[in-house]
Amino acid sequence: MKLDKSNEKIHLGGQRLRKLHAEELVRLCHSDVKKEFKSANDLLIINYAHVIMLYEQNLLKQDETKKILEILKELEREGIENKIKLDWYKGDLTTSLEAYIIKKSNIDIGGRINTGRSRSDTFATLEKMDIRKNLIEIYDKLVSLEENLLFISQKNIETVMPGYTHHSKQAQPITLGFFLLGNFDVFLREIERIEDLWKRLNKCPMGSAALATTGFNIDRWLIASMLGFDGIHEHAYDAISSKDLILEYLFILSSIASDLGRISESFLLWNSLEFGMIELNDAFTSFSSIMPQKKNAVSLEALRAFNTIITGKLINAFGLLKAEPWSYGRELVIMTDDYSDAGNRVIDMLMLFSGLLKTAKFNKKRMFELANEGFSTATELADVLVREYNIPFRAAHQVVGLIIKKAIDQGVYSSQINSQMVEQSIEECLGKSVFIEPAHVKNALNPSVNVSVRCIFGGTAPVEVDRMIKNRNEQVKQKHIFLNQKRTQLADIHHKLSMKVDQVITGEVSNA
């Protein structure tokens, strides 16, 4: 059978539709050609694998297979975007690729390439291939950030600073190493979420066809292995319909963006003149067009802003999918832009924050001054009254609260509180006289001592933070193993497929 060149519908939309897409539809839904070609290489890989599978299942003859593979190789060699002119009025890249193959061969050969498959399972597979590539990059950037956090934490396990609650209220002394290590654990959970998602994500939808598989004797396991999947997305209708994996992916992206937004919020506060605890490298700031003294923390502002934008894309996806029935619809194509853009944005956010963190200067002297002056040691003073003088904690809490109130009224810093002030407050609150050892008060109000005595599991003491850092260094090593395994797995796809294609073309691999 020869293709009627005057009627391209035979290899684009068939005979069902008598008109091309309306201009209004094209303007709204198909305006960005670059985005369509973004997945072009993955589409070629899917076509390679599908054709080889058809050949090995005796659904394509040797000459048919050879001709189609040669056309695909030419497209790969010369660039699919240079050979195929996308016409949105006729179809998308998948249908245009099929049309190109038919034109370069004939309907008898090229018309067989779509045997046993649909755009639905092809698109679902492209989605997963795109997401897993982005996840590997995000995973890589997270591991790099974790290494930076550990390195700076190790250098600052004795750098005393105030710990804050309620946004900006000094609570108790901690160390910079302790704070950054806590953020390490936050991002470690994101890494573990990616690992957990991978088990569900890396299952291949190919062979599901439109929703009900196919009557052709295809080999779903073969094509899945050639595309680097760990298994098959078994239920065909579920494979092309269920998009909870995209929601899960967008949640992880939103969670990472939120993590970056939260630590950026802290750094913005620390960066103010009033706090003076951190100074950003000039490369991560901007100048004022009118005020010569300004050094604007635009990188932190951008991280906070994109946090909201990424979360918005998750909400968009929930809105699109909440009433989406089973099967494949245009909504899912539209949503592709959101999850793809979100992945790229999060990669950029992680790179920005890592660069900012590595080059920032932390003002250790100012951190200690704030911890020493801001009454963050008050809890330890109450604890001392409990441990050394057998005063009930709630009563000790009231005594120290009165001490702090008087100190503030008198303009006295916490480091200037003495044992006489404690004795007076005990007399006033509890109606009894207690001699207070001056050394007990002095040590209790020393921020460094405060940090050191909290040496229980997970505490602020340098010895405990050092232990946790060593433990997490070992965890990072395991993450490198996971990353290298997945990178190798994906990198091998193209190489192995190329070898198989050459073997099929030369006849080294037979379907007999």
C-alpha positions in Angstrom: 0.0 0.0 0.0 1.3 3.4 -0.9 0.7 6.6 1.0 -1.5 9.1 -0.7 0.7 12.2 -0.4 -2.3 14.5 -0.8 -4.0 13.2 2.3 -1.7 13.4 5.3 -4.5 12.6 7.6 -4.0 9.0 6.9 -0.9 9.0 9.1 -1.8 11.9 11.4 -5.4 11.8 12.5 -6.9 9.2 10.3 -10.2 9.8 8.5 -12.3 10.5 11.5 -11.6 14.3 11.6 -12.2 16.4 8.6 -10.6 19.6 9.9 -7.3 20.6 11.3 -7.0 22.0 14.9 -8.7 25.4 15.3 -6.3 28.3 15.6 -7.8 29.2 19.0 -7.0 25.7 20.3 -3.4 25.9 19.0 -2.8 29.3 20.6 -3.9 28.2 24.0 -2.6 24.7 24.2 0.2 24.3 21.7 2.2 27.5 21.5 5.5 26.4 22.8 7.4 24.2 20.4 10.6 24.2 22.5 8.8 22.5 25.4 7.5 19.8 23.1 11.0 19.0 21.8 12.4 18.9 25.3 11.4 15.3 25.5 12.4 14.5 21.9 15.4 12.3 22.8 13.4 10.3 25.3 10.7 9.8 22.6 13.4 8.5 20.2 14.6 6.1 22.9 11.0 4.8 23.5 10.7 4.3 19.7 13.9 2.4 19.5 12.9 0.1 22.4 9.4 -0.4 21.0 10.6 -1.3 17.5 13.2 -3.7 18.8 10.5 -5.3 21.0 8.1 -5.7 18.0 10.9 -7.3 16.0 11.8 -9.8 18.7 8.2 -10.7 19.1 7.9 -11.3 15.3 5.5 -8.4 14.9 8.0 -6.6 12.5 10.0 -8.2 9.8 13.8 -7.7 9.5 13.6 -5.3 6.5 10.8 -3.3 8.1 12.7 -3.1 11.4 15.9 -2.1 9.7 14.3 0.7 7.7 12.5 2.2 10.7 15.6 2.0 12.9 17.7 3.7 10.2 15.2 6.5 10.0 15.3 6.9 13.8 19.1 6.9 13.8 19.1 9.6 11.2 16.8 11.7 13.3 19.0 11.2 16.3 22.2 12.0 14.4 20.9 15.1 12.7 18.6 16.3 15.6 14.9 15.6 15.6 14.2 19.3 16.0 16.1 19.9 12.7 14.3 17.3 10.7 10.7 17.5 11.9 8.7 20.7 11.5 6.1 20.6 14.1 2.6 21.6 12.8 0.3 22.0 15.7 -2.7 22.3 13.4 -2.1 18.6 12.5 -0.7 17.0 15.6 2.0 16.8 18.3 5.5 15.5 18.3 4.5 11.8 18.7 2.2 11.9 15.7 4.6 14.1 13.7 7.4 11.6 14.3 5.2 8.7 13.1 4.2 10.8 10.0 7.9 11.5 9.3 8.8 7.8 9.4 5.9 7.0 7.1 7.0 9.7 4.6 10.6 8.4 4.7 9.5 4.8 4.1 5.9 4.1 3.2 2.6 3.2 4.9 3.4 -0.5 4.6 6.6 -0.1 6.8 6.3 3.1 8.8 2.6 2.5 9.4 3.5 -0.5 11.5 5.5 1.4 14.2 2.4 2.2 16.4 1.4 -1.5 16.6 0.4 -2.4 20.1 0.8 1.1 21.6 -0.9 4.4 22.0 0.0 8.0 22.7 -1.4 7.4 26.2 1.2 4.8 27.3 3.9 6.7 25.4 3.1 10.0 27.2 2.8 8.2 30.6 6.3 6.7 30.0 7.7 10.1 28.9 6.4 11.7 32.1 8.1 9.1 34.2 11.4 9.3 32.3 11.3 13.1 32.6 10.5 13.0 36.4 13.2 10.4 37.2 15.9 12.4 35.4 14.9 15.5 37.4 14.8 13.5 40.6 18.4 12.3 40.0 19.6 15.9 39.5 17.6 17.0 42.6 19.0 14.1 44.6 22.5 15.0 43.5 22.1 18.7 44.5 20.6 17.6 47.9 23.6 15.4 48.6 26.0 18.3 47.8 24.0 20.6 50.0 24.2 18.0 52.8 27.9 17.8 52.5 28.2 21.6 52.8 25.9 21.6 55.9 28.0 18.9 57.6 31.3 20.6 56.8 30.2 24.0 58.2 28.5 22.2 61.1 31.7 20.5 62.1 33.6 23.8 62.0 31.0 25.4 64.3 30.1 22.8 66.9 31.3 25.3 69.6 30.0 28.5 67.9 27.4 29.5 70.5 24.4 31.4 69.3 20.8 32.0 70.5 18.2 29.5 69.5 14.9 31.2 68.6 11.2 30.3 69.0 8.2 32.4 67.8 10.2 33.7 64.9 12.5 36.1 66.7 12.4 35.5 70.4 15.5 34.2 72.1 14.8 30.8 73.7 17.9 28.9 74.7 21.6 28.9 73.6 22.5 26.5 70.9 25.4 26.3 68.5 25.6 27.1 64.8 26.7 23.6 64.2 23.6 22.3 66.0 21.3 24.5 64.0 22.8 23.6 60.6 22.8 19.9 61.6 19.1 20.2 62.2 18.7 21.5 58.7 20.8 18.6 57.4 18.2 16.2 58.9 15.4 18.2 57.2 16.9 17.7 53.8 17.9 14.1 54.6 14.1 13.4 54.9 13.6 14.8 51.4 16.4 12.5 50.1 14.6 9.6 51.7 11.3 10.7 50.2 12.9 10.6 46.7 14.2 7.1 47.4 10.8 6.0 48.5 9.0 7.5 45.5 11.6 5.9 43.1 10.2 2.5 44.0 6.7 3.5 42.7 7.9 5.8 39.9 10.3 3.5 38.1 7.6 1.1 36.7 7.0 1.2 33.0 3.6 2.0 31.5 4.5 0.8 28.0 2.2 -1.9 26.7 -0.8 -0.4 28.4 -1.8 1.2 25.1 -4.8 3.4 25.4 -6.1 1.8 28.6 -6.8 -1.9 28.0 -3.4 -3.2 26.6 -3.5 -4.9 23.2 -4.3 -8.1 21.4 -0.8 -8.2 19.9 1.8 -10.5 21.6 4.0 -7.7 22.9 6.6 -8.1 25.6 6.1 -5.5 28.3 9.0 -6.8 30.4 11.5 -6.4 27.5 10.6 -2.8 26.7 10.7 -1.9 30.4 14.2 -3.3 30.8 15.4 -1.5 27.7 14.1 1.8 29.0 15.8 1.4 32.4 12.7 0.7 34.5 12.8 -1.7 37.4 9.5 -3.3 36.5 6.1 -2.9 34.9 3.2 -0.6 35.9 1.0 -3.7 35.8 -2.6 -2.5 35.6 -3.0 -1.0 32.2 -5.8 1.4 33.0 -4.1 2.6 36.2 -0.8 3.0 34.3 -2.2 5.7 32.0 -4.8 7.2 34.3 -3.4 7.5 37.8 -1.3 10.7 38.4 -0.8 10.5 42.1 2.9 10.0 41.4 2.9 13.5 39.9 1.3 14.8 43.0 3.8 13.0 45.1 6.6 14.4 43.0 5.3 17.9 43.3 4.8 17.5 47.0 8.5 16.6 47.4 9.5 19.6 45.3 7.2 21.8 47.4 8.6 20.4 50.6 12.2 21.0 49.5 11.2 24.6 48.4 9.6 25.1 51.8 12.7 23.8 53.6 14.8 26.3 51.6 12.3 29.1 52.3 12.4 28.4 56.1 16.2 28.5 56.4 16.3 31.5 54.1 13.8 33.3 56.4 16.2 32.7 59.3 19.2 33.9 57.4 17.3 37.1 56.3 16.7 37.9 60.0 20.3 37.1 60.9 21.5 39.3 58.0 19.9 42.4 59.4 22.0 45.0 61.0 20.1 44.5 64.3 21.1 40.8 64.4 24.4 41.0 62.4 25.0 37.2 62.6 25.6 36.5 58.9 27.0 38.3 55.9 26.4 37.1 52.4 29.0 37.1 49.8 28.7 40.0 47.4 28.0 37.7 44.5 24.7 36.7 46.2 23.5 40.2 46.8 22.4 43.3 44.9 23.0 47.0 45.2 20.5 49.9 45.6 20.0 52.3 42.7 19.8 55.2 45.2 21.2 54.2 48.6 25.0 53.6 48.3 25.2 51.7 51.6 22.8 48.9 50.7 23.7 45.3 50.2 20.4 43.6 49.4 20.0 39.9 50.2 18.2 39.2 46.9 19.2 35.5 46.8 17.4 34.8 50.0 14.4 36.8 48.9 14.3 34.8 45.6 14.4 31.5 47.6 11.5 32.6 49.7 9.5 33.7 46.7 10.0 30.5 44.6 9.0 28.5 47.7 5.5 29.9 47.2 5.6 29.5 43.5 6.5 25.8 43.6 3.8 25.2 46.2 1.4 26.9 43.9 2.1 24.3 41.2 1.2 21.5 43.6 -2.1 23.2 44.3 -2.6 23.6 40.6 -2.1 19.9 40.1 -4.6 19.0 42.9 -7.1 21.3 41.2 -6.6 19.8 37.8 -6.8 16.2 39.0 -9.5 16.4 41.6 -12.3 15.9 38.9 -10.1 14.1 36.3 -11.8 10.8 35.4 -9.8 7.7 34.6 -8.1 7.7 31.2 -5.8 10.3 29.6 -7.0 13.9 29.0 -5.6 17.2 27.8 -5.4 18.4 31.4 -2.5 16.1 32.0 -0.5 17.5 29.0 -1.1 21.0 30.4 0.0 19.9 33.8 3.3 18.7 32.3 4.6 22.3 32.1 4.0 22.8 35.8 5.8 19.7 37.1 8.6 20.0 34.6 9.2 23.7 35.4 8.9 23.0 39.1 11.7 20.4 38.9 14.0 22.7 37.1 13.3 25.5 39.6 14.1 23.4 42.6 17.4 22.3 41.1 18.3 26.0 40.6 17.1 26.8 44.1 19.3 24.1 45.6 22.3 25.3 43.6 21.7 28.9 44.7 21.4 28.0 48.4 24.5 25.8 48.3 26.6 28.5 46.7 25.2 31.1 49.2 25.9 28.8 52.2 29.5 28.0 51.1 30.5 31.6 50.8 28.6 33.2 53.7 30.5 34.6 56.7 29.0 33.8 60.1 29.8 36.4 62.8 30.7 34.2 65.8 31.5 37.1 68.1 28.1 38.7 67.5 26.3 35.3 67.9 27.9 34.9 71.4 27.1 38.5 72.4 23.4 38.0 71.6 23.3 34.7 73.5 25.1 36.3 76.4 22.8 39.3 76.6 19.4 38.1 75.6 18.3 36.0 78.6 18.4 32.8 76.6 20.2 31.2 79.6 17.2 31.7 81.9 16.0 28.1 81.6 19.3 26.7 82.8 19.1 29.1 85.8 15.7 27.6 86.7 17.1 24.1 86.2 20.0 24.9 88.6 17.5 25.9 91.3 15.8 22.6 90.8 18.9 20.5 90.7 21.0 22.2 93.4 18.3 23.6 95.8 15.4 21.2 95.4 13.0 24.0 94.4 10.0 22.7 92.3 10.4 23.6 88.7 7.2 25.6 88.4 8.3 27.6 91.5 11.8 28.0 90.0 10.2 29.2 86.8 8.4 31.9 88.7 11.5 33.0 90.5 13.6 33.3 87.3 10.7 35.1 85.6 10.7 37.7 88.3 14.5 38.0 88.0 14.3 38.6 84.3 11.6 41.2 84.7 13.6 43.1 87.2 16.8 42.9 85.1 14.9 44.3 82.0 13.5 47.1 84.1 16.9 47.9 85.4 18.6 47.6 82.0 20.7 44.7 83.2 21.9 42.0 80.8 21.5 38.3 81.7 25.3 38.0 82.2 25.0 40.7 84.9 22.5 38.8 87.1 24.1 37.8 90.4 23.3 35.5 93.3 21.9 38.3 95.4 19.2 39.0 92.8 18.3 35.3 92.8 18.0 35.2 96.6 15.8 38.3 96.6 13.5 36.8 94.1 13.2 33.6 96.0 12.3 35.5 99.1 9.7 37.5 97.2 8.2 34.6 95.3 8.5 31.8 97.8 8.7 33.6 101.2 11.9 31.9 102.3 15.6 32.6 102.5 17.9 30.4 100.5 21.7 31.0 100.1 22.7 30.7 96.4 26.2 29.8 95.5 27.5 32.6 93.2 29.3 30.0 91.0 26.0 28.3 90.3 24.5 31.5 89.0 27.6 32.3 86.9 27.8 28.9 85.3 24.0 28.8 84.7 24.1 32.1 82.9 27.2 31.2 80.7 25.9 30.3 77.2 28.8 27.9 76.6 28.0 26.0 79.8 24.4 25.9 78.8 25.2 24.2 75.6 27.7 21.8 77.1 25.5 20.5 79.9 22.9 19.4 77.3 24.8 16.3 76.4 22.0 13.8 76.3 21.2 12.0 73.0 20.4 14.6 70.4 21.5 17.5 72.5 23.5 20.7 71.9 26.7 19.7 73.6 29.7 19.7 71.2 30.6 16.1 71.9 27.0 15.0 71.0 26.9 17.2 67.9 30.2 15.7 66.8 28.8 12.2 67.3 25.8 13.1 65.1 27.9 14.6 62.4 30.0 11.4 62.2 26.9 9.4 62.0 25.5 11.5 59.2 28.7 11.5 57.2 28.2 7.7 57.0 24.7 8.3 55.8 25.9 10.6 53.1 28.2 7.9 51.8 25.2 5.6 51.4 23.4 8.3 49.5 26.3 8.5 47.1 26.0 4.8 46.4 22.2 5.1 45.6 22.9 8.1 43.4 25.7 6.4 41.4 23.6 3.3 41.0 20.7 5.2 39.5 22.9 7.4 37.4 24.6 4.4 35.9 21.3 2.7 35.3 19.9 5.7 33.3 23.2 6.4 31.5 23.3 2.8 30.3 20.0 3.0 28.5 21.1 4.9 25.5 24.4 3.0 25.1 22.8 -0.5 25.4 19.9 0.5 23.1 22.3 1.9 20.5 24.3 -1.4 20.5 21.1 -3.4 20.1 19.9 -1.2 17.3 23.1 -1.7 15.4 22.9 -5.4 16.0 19.4 -5.6 14.7 20.2 -3.5 11.6 23.2 -5.7 10.7 21.3 -8.9 11.4 23.4 -9.9 14.4 20.2 -10.2 16.4 17.5 -12.5 14.9 13.9 -12.7 15.9 13.8 -16.4 14.8 
